[in-house]
Amino acid sequence: MVYAMVPILAFISVSFYYAEEIPDEVKVEKIYYNRLLVSSGARHYWLEQQEGTVEAGDRVLGDFIYGQPGDVEQGVVCTLKGSSLKVYTDSLGRFRAFKSRIMELLIVRYGEHYGGLMGSLVLGNQEYMNEERAQNMGDLGIMHILSISGFHFSLLENALKKLKLKKIAPMVLIVYGIFLDSIPGYRTIISLIYRIVGKLVKRDTNAVTGIFMGMFLQAFVNPYYIFKPGYLLTYLSSLGILIFYQYFLRCLKILPMFIRESMALTCSALFLSFPIILSFSPDFSMGVFIGNFVLVPLYSIITYLSFIGVLISGIPVIQAVIYPFLDSFFLLSFYAGRFFSDYNSSVDLEHLSLYYVPWILTLYLLNRYNKKRMTFIVMVFVLCLSLPFGTSVSVYNNYGKPHIRVIHNFRKYDMMDYRVAEKGFIPLRKEVSLKLGRKTILIKPHLIKKGVPSVLVNGKALTLSDEFPYYRGVRKHHHIIFWRDLVYKVH
């Protein structure tokens, strides 16, 4: 029955999304240089930029007709052409727009560094986030704690329960979720409604069923959610914790309890979401274990302080009392992140991203038949394969942008054309020459912005693609290994 219903429901979802229906009113989601991304219900459209000032959250009323086809990659149905347009803001839009005014007040009251962190943790606005703090958290693999996720909703729910406000907690969380207008927010709302309905009909509610219900409803309304990393990570991490946490806790019973709980939480959260994480980059930070053990508890305190700071931002007297606590914990978290990120151990798990299912099945079968020693040997073997040893050149398609990685005995060089280079990459403005053992590797930037740079080894050019098509994620296209005087092109 389930196998029969899945394709039927998928067909119904996509059919509804692309139903031939011209809206008479749309909501502005994002503003670009010459067009607007607007929505009507769950559907998204492009709207040609009109004269006048609009802001995200505004509603546009008018006579629309279909124009050019949309963007399938982003789930945009088509381009709308409008006439007799009227822009207004409804009560819900004004309620959500209140976030920007709160953000401005936080920056004025607490400064850009502290106010930016508070805005990210409480409002989901990362516009003023300190770049070094974000880079440190990214290096440790715990960037999720700096943006709104289920982690923040659970902290808020626990705080309300400790304050003896358990009865109003569901309503507060629902209003907060509507205010944020985010995937984790709506996931929380659906889970709460599921629990409330279960109590009303006197049925036991199961947390896993609640997560699956939220996952299904959001994807059914907007099928393109399944391509959004935030959607996949928030649900898969939550399911991993619910399903595997107790299992990992039992497997790690030789460790002290406070270490065991942190390790079990990290491993269970990563178990299902790991392939999605590796699709962004084959690098995996071993610092995620240190980060979850040390920094997540610290950022839990900071999140509570941020909620308090937002609530009292308009009361200068109380703000003066709470500010020393904010200053101490915010600085401590910043320097702790800097310290641990300096000792971050990053391993290359691209082979695991390609063969994730066989590795998991192998470990499961070994553990199922109580082959614990062999399980440990396989895990060590996987880790040894991941160590950046030897000399190699890899060419990746990084969301359509060529990315050159050169590895030589645990040293790693990541390069991109300077016109598209991201953080942490060496920008290719001119030729870069690397002397690696017996090899001299020369990388020449391409004339085209997104063209693949030329790679020469001892004066001989490697045969590489000239340009990559757009790809949603990171994919390896070429891999060349050097062994003594030989060159092996793996793929």
C-alpha positions, 0 to 999 in steps of 0.5 A: 500500500505504501509503495503504491501511494508514494508515486501517486502522492508525488504526482499529485503534489507536483500536479498541484504545484504546476496547476494552470492558475494565474494568481491575482495577488502575490507576496514578495519573497526576495528582491533581485536587481531586475526582478522579484521572486514572489509567491502565491500559496506555495508556488513561486514566480518571477515578477518583472521589476516595476517602478516603485519601492517594495520590500520583502513581505509586501503583497502585490495586487494586480492583473497578471499574465504568464510570460517566459518559463520559470527556473526549474532548478529553483522551483519557479513556475514561470515569469509573471507580467503584471499591470495595474499593480497595487502594493500593500502590507497585510497584518501578517506581513507587518508582524514579520517585518517587525524582525528588521526593526528589532534587528536594527535596535539590537545593533544600536544597543549591543553593537554589530558583533553582539547584536549580529549574533543575537539576531542570528540566534533569535531572529534568523538574520545573519546579515551582521554575523561576525565573519571570523566567528562564522568561519570558526564554527564552520571549520568545526562543523557546527555552523547550525548552532548560529542559525535557527534550527530545532535546537533553538526551539527545544531550548525555548520550550525547555525554558518555558517549562522551567519557568512553569509556563508549560501550558502556554508553551505550545502557543508561544512556539507556534507564534514564534514559528509563524514570526520566523517564517522558516522551515524549522519553524513550520516543522515545530508548528506541525509537530505541536499541532500533531501532539495537541490533536493526539491529546484531544482524541486521547491517542498516544503521539509518537515523536518519529511519526510527528517528524515524518508528518511534518516532513511529508506535509511540507514536501507535499505542499512545496515539492521543491523542498526536497532539494533544499539543504535546510529542509533535509538537514533539519529533518534527517538530523532530528530523525537520526537522534530519535532513532539511533541515540539510544543505540549509540549510547549503548555502544559507547558504554565504555566511555564516561557518561558525560562524554558518551552522551555528547558522542552519541548525540553527535553520531546519531544526528550525523547518521542520516544527514551525513550524505547531505553534509558531504554533498556540500564538500568532501571535507569533514571536520573531526572538530564536530565532536569537540564542538558538540562537547564544548561549544554547544553547551556554551552556545545554549547559554548564549542562546538563552542570554540572546532571548533575554537580550532581545526582550529587554533591548528597549529597557536600558536599565535592565540592559545595563545589568545583563550586559556584563554577562552577555559580554563575558559569554559572547567573548568566551565563545568567540575565543573558544571557537578560535582556539578549537578551530586552530586545532581542527582536524579535517579529513577528506571523505569523498570515497565515503560520500560515493559509497556511503550505503555499502560502508553503512551496510558493512558496519551494520552486518558486522555489528549485527553478528557481534563482530566488534573487533572487525567493526573497529578495524573497518572504521579505522581503515575508512579513517586511514583512507581519508587521510590526505597522504601522497600527492594528487590533483582533483578538479571539482564542480562546485555548484558550476564553479571549477575548484582545484584541490592539490594534496601533498603529504597532509598539506592541502591547497584549494584554488578557484578563479578569483572572480568566483573564489569562496572563503578559504580558497586561494584566489587564482589571479595569476599562475600558481606554481607548486613544487611538490617532491619531484613534481612541479605543478603549474595552475593557470587561470582560465580566460572565462570566469567559470572556465576550468583552470589549466593544470601542467605537471612538469610542463605537460598539460593534463587533459581536463574539461573546459567548462562545467555545467551547473550542478547542485552540490560538489562533484569530482570530475577529475582525479590524478594521483602521482606515484614516483615518476608516474601519473595515474588519471583515476577519472 
